[in-house]
Amino acid sequence: MVAIALLFVGIEKIVSGIINKESREWSRAFSIGVGVIAHTISISIMVSPLFGLRLAGLIIGIALLIIGIEMIIAGISGRRQQFVPTSGSKA
């Protein structure tokens, strides 16, 4: 499912970068580059689902590492972290 979603996102980014003449040149190039990367990753995941699993693990690991570093820095500096609720509902 993720591979198919990435495939469509990649195609959309490539087409958007080519068609959208109103954006700046660097923005269009960036959109096309992201589209090519998404398309390449989607094909790689379709060929080898284990690659997709490893990639997801790597991304989650990097995110957790960054969160941990932020918490350590907050602890060393002695400042309080504010956690903003993501839910719009109030009790």
Phi and psi in degrees as GROMACS dihedral restraints (atoms count N, CA, C in turn):
[ dihedral_restraints ]
;  ai    aj    ak    al  type     phi  dphi    fc
    3     4     5     6     1   -64.4    20    10
    4     5     6     7     1   -39.5    20    10
    6     7     8     9     1   -63.7    20    10
    7     8     9    10     1   -41.0    20    10
    9    10    11    12     1   -67.2    20    10
   10    11    12    13     1   -41.3    20    10
   12    13    14    15     1   -62.6    20    10
   13    14    15    16     1   -44.7    20    10
   15    16    17    18     1   -63.1    20    10
   16    17    18    19     1   -35.4    20    10
   18    19    20    21     1   -61.4    20    10
   19    20    21    22     1   -48.8    20    10
   21    22    23    24     1   -67.2    20    10
   22    23    24    25     1   -38.6    20    10
   24    25    26    27     1   -63.7    20    10
   25    26    27    28     1   -42.3    20    10
   27    28    29    30     1   -61.6    20    10
   28    29    30    31     1   -45.1    20    10
   30    31    32    33     1   -63.0    20    10
   31    32    33    34     1   -42.8    20    10
   33    34    35    36     1   -62.7    20    10
   34    35    36    37     1   -42.4    20    10
   36    37    38    39     1   -66.1    20    10
   37    38    39    40     1   -40.3    20    10
   39    40    41    42     1   -64.8    20    10
   40    41    42    43     1   -48.6    20    10
   42    43    44    45     1   -63.6    20    10
   43    44    45    46     1   -41.8    20    10
   45    46    47    48     1   -62.1    20    10
   46    47    48    49     1   -41.3    20    10
   48    49    50    51     1   -66.5    20    10
   49    50    51    52     1   -33.2    20    10
   51    52    53    54     1   -78.0    20    10
   52    53    54    55     1   -42.7    20    10
   54    55    56    57     1   -79.9    20    10
   55    56    57    58     1   -38.7    20    10
   57    58    59    60     1   -72.5    20    10
   58    59    60    61     1    96.5    20    10
   60    61    62    63     1   -84.3    20    10
   61    62    63    64     1   -11.3    20    10
   63    64    65    66     1   -80.6    20    10
   64    65    66    67     1   -23.1    20    10
   66    67    68    69     1   -76.3    20    10
   67    68    69    70     1   161.1    20    10
   69    70    71    72     1   -68.0    20    10
   70    71    72    73     1   159.6    20    10
   72    73    74    75     1   -62.8    20    10
   73    74    75    76     1   -42.0    20    10
   75    76    77    78     1   -66.3    20    10
   76    77    78    79     1   -34.1    20    10
   78    79    80    81     1   -68.4    20    10
   79    80    81    82     1   -40.5    20    10
   81    82    83    84     1   -65.9    20    10
   82    83    84    85     1   -42.4    20    10
   84    85    86    87     1   -64.0    20    10
   85    86    87    88     1   -40.5    20    10
   87    88    89    90     1   -63.8    20    10
   88    89    90    91     1   -42.6    20    10
   90    91    92    93     1   -62.0    20    10
   91    92    93    94     1   -43.3    20    10
   93    94    95    96     1   -64.9    20    10
   94    95    96    97     1   -42.0    20    10
   96    97    98    99     1   -62.5    20    10
   97    98    99   100     1   -43.6    20    10
   99   100   101   102     1   -63.7    20    10
  100   101   102   103     1   -39.2    20    10
  102   103   104   105     1   -62.9    20    10
  103   104   105   106     1   -42.0    20    10
  105   106   107   108     1   -65.2    20    10
  106   107   108   109     1   -42.5    20    10
  108   109   110   111     1   -63.9    20    10
  109   110   111   112     1   -45.2    20    10
  111   112   113   114     1   -62.1    20    10
  112   113   114   115     1   -41.5    20    10
  114   115   116   117     1   -64.5    20    10
  115   116   117   118     1   -43.5    20    10
  117   118   119   120     1   -63.6    20    10
  118   119   120   121     1   -43.9    20    10
  120   121   122   123     1   -64.5    20    10
  121   122   123   124     1   -39.5    20    10
  123   124   125   126     1   -63.6    20    10
  124   125   126   127     1   -41.5    20    10
  126   127   128   129     1   -66.2    20    10
  127   128   129   130     1   -39.8    20    10
  129   130   131   132     1   -62.4    20    10
  130   131   132   133     1   -39.5    20    10
  132   133   134   135     1   -68.4    20    10
  133   134   135   136     1   -37.5    20    10
  135   136   137   138     1   -65.9    20    10
  136   137   138   139     1   -37.8    20    10
  138   139   140   141     1   -72.8    20    10
  139   140   141   142     1   -42.3    20    10
  141   142   143   144     1  -134.8    20    10
  142   143   144   145     1    96.7    20    10
  144   145   146   147     1   -59.3    20    10
  145   146   147   148     1   -27.2    20    10
  147   148   149   150     1   -63.4    20    10
  148   149   150   151     1   -34.7    20    10
  150   151   152   153     1   -60.9    20    10
  151   152   153   154     1   -42.9    20    10
  153   154   155   156     1   -62.9    20    10
  154   155   156   157     1   -40.4    20    10
  156   157   158   159     1   -65.5    20    10
  157   158   159   160     1   -42.9    20    10
  159   160   161   162     1   -66.3    20    10
  160   161   162   163     1   -39.2    20    10
  162   163   164   165     1   -64.0    20    10
  163   164   165   166     1   -43.6    20    10
  165   166   167   168     1   -62.4    20    10
  166   167   168   169     1   -42.2    20    10
  168   169   170   171     1   -62.2    20    10
  169   170   171   172     1   -39.6    20    10
  171   172   173   174     1   -64.8    20    10
  172   173   174   175     1   -44.9    20    10
  174   175   176   177     1   -65.0    20    10
  175   176   177   178     1   -43.4    20    10
  177   178   179   180     1   -63.9    20    10
  178   179   180   181     1   -41.2    20    10
  180   181   182   183     1   -62.0    20    10
  181   182   183   184     1   -42.9    20    10
  183   184   185   186     1   -64.4    20    10
  184   185   186   187     1   -42.2    20    10
  186   187   188   189     1   -61.9    20    10
  187   188   189   190     1   -44.1    20    10
  189   190   191   192     1   -66.2    20    10
  190   191   192   193     1   -35.7    20    10
  192   193   194   195     1   -63.1    20    10
  193   194   195   196     1   -44.4    20    10
  195   196   197   198     1   -63.7    20    10
  196   197   198   199     1   -42.9    20    10
  198   199   200   201     1   -62.1    20    10
  199   200   201   202     1   -41.9    20    10
  201   202   203   204     1   -63.9    20    10
  202   203   204   205     1   -42.2    20    10
  204   205   206   207     1   -62.4    20    10
  205   206   207   208     1   -42.0    20    10
  207   208   209   210     1   -59.8    20    10
  208   209   210   211     1   -41.3    20    10
  210   211   212   213     1   -67.8    20    10
  211   212   213   214     1   -39.3    20    10
  213   214   215   216     1   -64.8    20    10
  214   215   216   217     1   -44.8    20    10
  216   217   218   219     1   -62.4    20    10
  217   218   219   220     1   -40.8    20    10
  219   220   221   222     1   -64.3    20    10
  220   221   222   223     1   -37.9    20    10
  222   223   224   225     1   -68.6    20    10
  223   224   225   226     1   -40.3    20    10
  225   226   227   228     1   -68.8    20    10
  226   227   228   229     1   -41.3    20    10
  228   229   230   231     1   -76.8    20    10
  229   230   231   232     1   -16.9    20    10
  231   232   233   234     1    80.7    20    10
  232   233   234   235     1    10.8    20    10
  234   235   236   237     1   -93.6    20    10
  235   236   237   238     1   155.3    20    10
  237   238   239   240     1   -88.0    20    10
  238   239   240   241     1   139.7    20    10
  240   241   242   243     1   -89.3    20    10
  241   242   243   244     1   139.1    20    10
  243   244   245   246     1  -103.8    20    10
  244   245   246   247     1   124.8    20    10
  246   247   248   249     1  -100.7    20    10
  247   248   249   250     1   117.4    20    10
  249   250   251   252     1   -90.9    20    10
  250   251   252   253     1   125.4    20    10
  252   253   254   255     1   -66.8    20    10
  253   254   255   256     1   141.4    20    10
  255   256   257   258     1   -89.6    20    10
  256   257   258   259     1   -15.1    20    10
  258   259   260   261     1   -82.6    20    10
  259   260   261   262     1   140.9    20    10
  261   262   263   264     1   -86.4    20    10
  262   263   264   265     1    -8.2    20    10
  264   265   266   267     1   -84.9    20    10
  265   266   267   268     1   142.4    20    10
  267   268   269   270     1  -115.5    20    10
  268   269   270   271     1   138.0    20    10
